[in-house]
Every structure is written in structure tokens, then in C-alpha cells.
Amino acid sequence: MKYAFLTAAALSVLAAASASAQNRSVEMSGIAVDYRGTVEGDGEFSGASVDVSGSFGGDLEVSGGAVDVDADVGGQLEASGGAVDLNGSFAGFAEISGGAVDINAQFGSDVEISAGALDISDGSRFAGDFELSVGAADLNGTYEGRMDVEFGEMEFSGHALQAVSFEGDQRSGIFRRRDRSEIHISGRLDQGGEVCAHEVEFREGARIGGTLLVRADSEPTFESGVDRSNVRFELRDGDCD
């Protein structure tokens, strides 16, 4: 076992040296993968622990138990792992999946995310459509395209420029939680849209710019100062579909 470990480590070192020399495309795998550099083409990395930083002219694919990316990517992104941490900018379509996902990044195209827990920072920006399936989420940032979110529990403090669809069915789906879905909104919904959950609350800072249909088990609650004139309520009858 000791010999095998040393061999894997040695191969990782050789792979890093080769990638640095060619600088066209990089492919690395191992127990602990650490790459830093500039690549004209694609990058593909996998391992128990993957740490990638730099720039890629093409696509980037990363997978592992713990994935940490801080990069500027000109093509598409595919990232998956038990824990995924993304920083930087990603020009093409992005597909992200993980148990716990943290994002502080700029996205130039459509994004699809599947996560147990998701945290998106205030500085993040999504230029294309945003599709999310999540157990628990804290969404900040700016969303320029359509938002389609299925959740169990969500805090929305971001800014959505287009109409949104927020559906709180995830606790009866793949996450199998028995408690009730809930959403707290303190962000901006410029074009309104539709929100469906067991419980809906509008907190200080919430701004609804277009008609927003709320379907819930009871009327939504509003903190002091929140304008409710654009919110229309319907009693939730079963699932959100």
C-alpha cells in the first residue's frame, strides 16, 4: 500500500510538469490533485481532493470528494463533488452538482445546479437562465435570465430581473424531509412570477416589481414596510405542479 501511494504521488507530479510544458490541454487524476496555471484548451481533473486555479480557454471538468476552483473559463464548466467551491468567471454553459455547493462567480450563459445545500454570494452574477434543484439554499447575487428553482427551504436576498418560478416541493421528493417547505424573500423580483411553498414570508428589503402569484397553505406574512400590492395569493392544494 505504501508503494502504491508513493507511485500515485509521483504520477501526479509528472502529470503537472507535462501539463505546464504543453499548456494546451490538461488532464490529471489522483488522490490529491493541485493545478495552477494558464491553459489554452480544456482542463479535466478528478480526485479525492481537487484544487484548480488559473485560466482555461476551453472547457473545464472537475470532479472529486472536495472540489475547489478559482478560475476564468472561456468554455463550458462541469463540476461535481461532495463539496464544491467555485470562484471566478465561466463564459459557457455550467452544470454543477454537489452535496454542499458555494458559489462566488460570474456566469455568462445558462446554469444548472443540483445540490443538497447551496450558498451563492452577493457578488455573483448569472447572465443566462438559472435552473436549480436543492434541499436548502441561500441565494444572493444577480439573475438576468429566467429562474426556475425547486427547493425545500430557501432564503432569497438576490435580484431577479425576469419572472421567477420558485417551487417548494423538494422535501417530498428526493430529499424526503417530513417538515414543511418554506421560503423567505428579502430580495428584488423585478417581474414577479410564481412562488409555491407551504410557508412564504416577505422580509425587510423585499421589492416586488411585477405581479407575483403566491400559492401556500396560508396567506404570506409581510414584515413592516414591505409593499404587498403586487402579491396575489391562492390557497395551495397539494403539490406545486
Secondary structure, 3 states (H helix, E strand, C coil): CHHHHHHHHHHHHHHHHHHHHHCCCEEEEEEEEEEEEEECCCEEEEEEEEEEEEEECCCEEEEEEEEEEEEEECCCEEEEEEEEEEEEEECCCEEEEEEEEEEEEEECCCEEEEEEEEEECCCCEECCCEEEEEEEEEECCEECCCEEEECCEEEECCEECCCEEEECCHHHCCCCCCCCCEEEECCEECCCEEEECCEEEECCCCEECCCEEEEECCCCEECCCCCCCCEEEEECCCCCC
